[in-house]
């Protein structure tokens, strides 16, 4: 089955290949993405599960469901953000979303009931959807050719860097004051870092549909008929239901197994640090080898890390298990942008990446909710982790169904 668009469209102009690639965009992506909506989900709200549950007299399952609703809102918002980016360009959409995310965190910090948090979490995810790496990924896909995988990998380290310092900052602020003050500090940090980064890094980014000829004009229905797009969608959905769910529950899992809250936060930072290896290493490998095979290898690494947590859930072994999971978490964002740049017409990059990130986020929400429910039902995380470990080989099988002949873009060397 052929991919979307005329195979002669979207060919890379040799002049573009020789042109100096704009690495300042990557630097701004690292700064802005370090406090974006993905960091809020994985390394922000998860720190507060026990505190929010205690303060608002919630069960842990109820508090984790609030995070799941946040991810649902994010998953629904990202495809819309991608469409708007294709129409109006990345800069304006990103800046509005950054301000909206910060205001939502401020509103949650004033919550006096669980019902208010339940209402606001999906709204916050929806309005913050363009604070993810989406606008930067779309821009990098159109501006980089020689080192596209590396650029996406380095940009994607943003969430890893955010994961290193955000949990510590929030845990320290919570210990010094409470979780409400910590959310206010987080909102201020988002405004201070993400807003200038978007203003500078996305300053010259324009909607792909206004760039001219040769960019592809396929419709969204034809995108849904693309075999390669559907395989990528299935891969991302299966993988992140497992990976994202385990990461969000890392702190409560570790404290249940005897670690102190600061030690658990350090383990979460280890996940983030390991994700840097996955992001950069995965990007370099995808520039040199067939990307689906690279992705499949990383999914098996996740299963190995999860198996370690099941067998040795405390101490140094638990740190190693989460580090391996972090490596896999790192490559997922790279894989989305890289596969879209190869298999989808440039005029649809925003929409395609938005749909994939939306699926990624919704599957993450499902994974978080199911793992929380498994904990409540079985009294521990063990059964849920066993199921999650099985998802790695399944995702690896799906992604290796992609063929090099399905590519949309014809590379010029």
C-alpha positions in Angstrom: 0.0 0.0 0.0 1.4 3.4 -1.0 1.8 6.2 1.4 0.0 9.5 1.2 0.8 11.8 -1.6 2.7 11.7 -4.9 6.1 10.0 -4.3 7.8 12.8 -6.2 6.5 15.4 -3.9 8.4 16.5 -0.9 11.9 15.7 -2.3 14.7 17.4 -0.5 16.3 20.2 -2.3 20.2 19.8 -2.3 20.5 23.5 -1.5 18.5 22.9 1.7 20.8 20.1 2.6 23.9 22.3 2.3 22.2 25.1 4.2 23.3 25.7 7.8 20.8 24.0 10.2 19.2 26.3 12.8 20.4 24.7 16.1 19.0 27.6 18.1 15.6 26.1 17.6 16.7 23.0 19.3 18.2 25.0 22.2 14.9 26.8 22.7 13.0 23.5 22.5 15.1 22.1 25.3 14.4 25.2 27.5 10.6 25.5 26.8 9.9 21.8 26.8 11.6 21.3 30.2 8.5 22.8 31.8 5.8 21.9 29.3 2.7 19.8 29.6 4.5 16.5 29.3 6.7 17.3 32.3 3.6 18.4 34.3 2.2 14.9 33.7 5.1 12.7 34.3 7.3 14.6 36.7 5.0 17.2 38.2 1.5 15.9 39.2 2.8 12.5 40.1 4.9 14.0 42.9 1.6 15.2 44.5 -0.5 12.0 44.4 -0.1 11.3 48.1 -0.3 14.9 49.2 -3.4 15.8 47.2 -5.1 12.6 48.2 -4.4 13.3 51.9 -5.4 17.0 51.7 -8.6 16.5 49.8 -9.4 13.2 51.5 -9.1 11.2 48.3 -8.0 7.6 47.7 -4.8 7.2 45.7 -6.8 5.7 42.9 -9.0 8.9 42.8 -5.9 11.2 42.7 -4.3 9.1 40.0 -7.6 9.3 38.0 -7.3 13.1 38.2 -3.9 12.8 36.5 -5.5 10.4 33.9 -8.1 13.1 33.2 -5.4 15.6 32.7 -3.8 13.3 30.2 -7.2 12.8 28.5 -7.5 16.5 28.0 -4.0 16.7 26.8 -4.5 13.9 24.4 -7.7 15.5 23.0 -6.0 18.9 22.7 -2.8 17.9 20.9 -4.4 16.9 17.6 -6.3 20.2 17.6 -3.1 22.1 18.4 -1.4 20.3 15.5 -4.1 21.3 13.1 -3.9 24.9 14.3 -0.1 24.9 13.9 -0.5 23.7 10.3 -3.0 26.6 9.7 -1.5 29.5 11.7 2.0 28.6 12.6 3.7 27.3 15.7 4.6 30.6 17.5 1.2 32.1 18.3 -0.4 28.7 19.2 2.5 27.8 21.6 2.5 31.2 23.4 -1.3 31.1 24.1 -1.0 27.6 25.4 1.9 28.4 27.7 0.0 31.2 29.4 -3.1 29.0 29.7 -1.1 26.2 31.3 0.4 28.5 33.9 -3.0 30.0 34.8 -4.5 26.5 35.2 -1.8 25.5 37.7 -2.5 28.6 39.7 -6.3 27.7 39.7 -5.6 24.2 40.9 -3.4 25.5 43.7 -6.6 27.2 45.1 -8.7 24.0 45.0 -10.7 23.2 48.1 -12.5 20.1 46.8 -11.7 17.1 44.8 -14.5 17.9 42.4 -12.8 21.1 41.4 -9.5 19.3 40.6 -11.4 16.7 38.6 -13.0 19.4 36.6 -9.9 21.5 36.0 -7.4 18.7 35.2 -8.7 17.8 31.8 -9.2 21.5 31.0 -5.6 22.2 31.9 -4.4 19.3 29.7 -6.4 20.6 26.8 -5.3 24.2 26.9 -1.7 23.3 27.6 -1.4 20.9 24.6 0.9 23.2 22.6 3.4 23.5 25.4 4.6 20.0 24.5 7.4 19.6 22.0 4.8 19.6 19.1 5.5 23.1 17.7 9.2 22.5 17.9 9.1 19.1 16.4 7.1 20.4 13.4 9.6 23.2 13.0 12.6 20.9 13.2 11.1 18.5 10.7 10.9 21.3 8.1 14.2 22.9 8.9 16.6 20.0 9.4 17.7 17.4 6.8 21.2 16.0 7.5 20.8 15.7 11.3 17.1 15.5 11.7 17.1 12.5 14.0 19.9 14.0 16.2 18.1 17.4 16.3 14.8 15.7 17.4 16.6 13.6 19.9 18.4 16.6 21.5 15.2 18.7 21.5 13.4 15.8 23.2 15.9 15.8 26.1 13.8 18.8 27.3 11.4 16.5 29.2 14.4 14.6 30.6 16.1 17.8 31.9 12.7 18.9 33.3 12.4 15.5 35.0 15.7 16.0 36.6 15.1 19.3 38.3 11.3 19.6 38.5 10.6 16.7 41.0 13.4 18.0 43.3 12.1 21.5 43.1 8.5 20.5 43.8 9.5 18.1 46.6 11.7 20.8 48.2 9.0 23.5 48.0 6.3 21.1 49.2 8.4 20.2 52.2 9.2 23.8 53.0 5.6 25.0 52.4 3.0 22.7 50.8 1.9 21.4 47.4 -0.2 24.5 46.7 2.8 26.8 47.0 4.8 24.3 44.9 2.2 24.7 42.1 2.5 28.5 42.2 6.3 28.2 41.9 5.9 25.8 38.9 3.5 28.2 37.2 6.0 31.0 37.6 8.8 28.8 36.2 6.7 28.0 33.1 6.2 31.7 32.3 9.8 32.5 32.9 11.2 29.7 30.7 8.7 28.5 28.2 7.4 31.9 27.0 10.8 33.4 26.0 11.8 30.1 24.4 8.8 30.1 22.2 9.2 33.7 21.3 12.8 33.2 20.1 12.8 29.6 18.9 9.6 29.8 16.9 10.0 33.4 15.7 10.5 32.5 12.0 8.4 29.4 11.8 5.6 29.6 9.3 2.6 27.3 8.6 3.7 24.6 6.2 0.6 25.1 4.1 1.8 28.6 3.2 5.4 27.7 2.3 4.6 26.9 -1.3 4.6 24.0 -3.7 6.1 20.6 -3.2 5.0 20.1 0.3 2.1 17.7 -0.2 -1.6 18.6 0.0 -3.1 15.2 1.0 -6.3 15.4 3.1 -6.8 14.0 6.6 -8.9 11.1 5.4 -6.1 10.0 3.1 -3.7 10.2 6.2 -6.0 7.8 8.0 -5.8 5.4 5.0 -2.0 5.4 5.2 -0.7 2.0 6.4 2.5 3.5 7.8 0.6 6.1 9.8 -1.7 3.5 11.3 1.2 1.3 12.2 2.9 4.2 13.9 -0.3 5.1 15.7 -0.7 1.5 17.0 3.0 1.3 18.1 2.8 4.6 20.1 -0.5 3.7 21.7 0.6 0.2 22.9 4.1 1.4 24.1 3.1 4.4 26.1 0.1 2.7 27.8 2.8 0.7 29.6 5.8 3.1 29.8 3.9 6.2 30.8 1.8 4.4 33.3 4.8 2.9 35.1 6.7 6.2 35.2 3.7 8.2 36.7 3.4 5.6 39.5 7.2 5.5 40.2 7.1 7.6 43.4 4.3 5.8 45.1 5.7 2.4 44.0 9.1 3.2 45.5 7.8 4.6 48.8 5.6 1.6 49.1 8.8 -0.5 48.9 10.6 1.4 51.7 12.2 4.3 50.0 11.9 7.8 51.5 10.1 10.5 49.5 13.5 12.3 48.7 15.0 9.0 47.5 11.9 8.3 45.4 12.2 11.7 43.8 15.9 10.9 43.1 14.8 7.7 41.4 12.3 9.7 39.3 15.2 12.0 38.3 17.2 8.9 37.4 14.4 8.0 35.0 14.6 11.5 33.5 18.4 11.3 33.3 18.2 7.9 31.5 15.7 9.3 29.1 18.3 11.7 27.9 20.4 8.8 26.9 17.4 7.3 25.0 16.5 10.5 23.3 20.0 11.5 22.1 21.2 7.9 21.5 17.9 7.0 19.7 18.1 10.1 17.5 21.7 9.3 16.5 20.8 5.6 15.8 17.8 6.6 13.7 19.9 8.8 11.5 22.1 5.8 10.7 19.8 2.7 10.9 16.3 1.8 10.0 14.2 3.6 12.6 11.5 0.9 13.3 14.3 -1.6 14.3 15.9 1.0 16.6 12.5 1.6 18.3 11.8 -2.1 18.7 15.1 -2.6 20.5 14.2 0.1 23.0 10.8 -1.5 23.7 12.6 -4.7 24.8 14.7 -2.6 27.1 11.5 -1.4 28.8 10.4 -5.0 29.4 13.7 -5.8 31.0 13.5 -2.8 33.3 9.9 -3.7 34.3 11.0 -7.3 35.0 13.7 -6.0 37.4 11.1 -4.0 39.3 8.9 -7.1 39.6 11.7 -9.3 40.9 13.7 -6.7 42.9 11.4 -3.8 43.8 13.7 -1.9 46.2 17.3 -0.6 46.6 19.8 -0.2 43.8 18.0 -2.8 41.6 14.9 -0.6 41.5 16.9 2.4 40.4 18.4 0.3 37.6 14.9 -0.9 36.6 13.6 2.6 36.4 16.7 3.8 34.5 16.1 1.2 31.8 12.4 2.3 31.6 13.7 5.9 31.3 15.8 4.9 28.3 12.7 3.7 26.5 10.7 6.7 27.6 13.4 8.8 25.9 13.0 7.4 22.4 9.2 7.5 22.1 9.1 11.3 21.4 12.0 10.9 18.9 10.2 8.1 17.1 7.0 10.1 16.6 8.6 13.0 14.9 11.2 11.0 13.0 8.6 8.5 11.5 6.2 11.4 10.6 9.1 13.2 8.8 9.7 10.0 6.7 6.2 8.8 6.0 3.9 11.9 6.0 3.7 14.9 3.6 5.2 18.1 5.2 1.9 20.0 4.9 0.4 17.4 7.3 3.3 17.2 9.8 1.4 19.2 12.5 -1.8 17.3 12.2 0.0 13.9 12.0 2.3 14.6 15.0 -0.7 16.0 16.9 -2.8 12.9 16.3 0.1 10.6 17.3 1.0 12.6 20.5 -2.8 12.7 21.3 -2.9 8.9 21.0 0.4 8.7 23.0 -1.2 10.8 25.8 -4.6 9.1 25.8 -2.9 5.7 26.1 -0.7 7.1 28.9 -3.9 8.2 30.7 -5.3 4.7 30.3 -2.1 3.1 31.6 -2.0 5.4 34.6 -5.6 4.7 35.5 -5.3 0.9 35.0 -2.2 0.7 37.0 -3.8 2.6 39.8 -6.9 0.4 39.6 -4.7 -2.7 39.7 -3.0 -1.4 42.8 -6.4 -0.9 44.5 -7.7 -4.3 43.4 -4.6 -6.5 44.1 -3.0 -4.4 46.9 0.3 -4.0 45.1 1.7 -3.0 41.7 3.1 -6.5 40.8 0.2 -7.8 38.6 -0.1 -4.5 36.7 3.7 -4.5 36.1 3.6 -8.0 34.7 0.9 -6.9 32.2 2.9 -3.8 31.3 6.1 -5.8 30.7 4.2 -7.8 28.0 3.4 -4.6 26.1 7.1 -4.0 25.1 7.4 -7.0 22.7 3.9 -6.3 21.3 5.0 -2.7 20.4 8.2 -4.0 19.0 6.3 -6.4 16.7 4.0 -3.7 15.4 6.7 -1.1 14.6 8.8 -3.6 12.7 5.8 -4.0 10.3 6.8 -0.6 8.8 8.7 -0.9 5.5 11.4 1.4 4.1 9.5 1.4 0.8 6.6 3.1 2.5 8.5 6.4 2.9 7.0 9.6 1.6 10.1 11.7 1.5 12.8 10.9 -1.0 16.2 11.7 0.6 18.9 13.4 -1.5 22.6 12.7 -0.7 
